[in-house]
Amino acid sequence: MTKVLIDYSQIYLQENIPLSEEEVNMIATHKKDFFKDFSGVVIAVIMITTLIAAFFLKNEFKNFKYYHYILFIAAAVSLYLFFLLIHWLIYQYVKGRWKKDLENGKNRLKSIIISKHKTEGDEYIITFAGCSKGEKIRLPVKKKVYDEYETGTKVMVTYFKYSKEVLSLDHDERMN
């Protein structure tokens, strides 16, 4: 890995830029889509798990009483409610970040890409130099953007500070 030389006098961070109507609508769409596929996926997984359990218990069904069936259904419902609770807690956490982004606006950073890496979960991360020495700003990007920019490239990135979502990433020819 090559070391990128950074001129910190050329790095500039502009904070608390008001959001456009389109960006506010984008956050509202994220909120709306958060629960979109959740119920169907969890119900499908619980049904598959229940069918697997029923397959392994197929010889025991003749010994089942009515309360065994009630317990079986109660276990499936409680599993669904458990996953719903976890999903709701994650939503509350993310919703708090979206609220902060709506209140504080977006950031625009004129910087240099100092490193790039891909995580095990196929998330592509680009690290930008911050305004002071040693400060780094890591933001997830799409694969297409990740492949387009090389380490050492001078860029202008606009992003949400709290939800870490890149709104735009462009080459900055003005930096020398």
Buried (B, 14 or more C-beta within 10 A) or exposed (E): EEEBEBEBEBBBBEEEEEBEEEBEEBBEEBBEEBEEEBEEEBEEEBEEEBEEEEEEEEEEEEEEEEEEEEEBEEBBEEBBEEBBEEBEEEBEEBBEBBBBBBEBBBBBBBBBBBBBEEEEEEEBBBBBBBEEEEEEBEBBBEEEBBEEBEBBBBBBBBBBBBBBBBBEBEEBEEBE
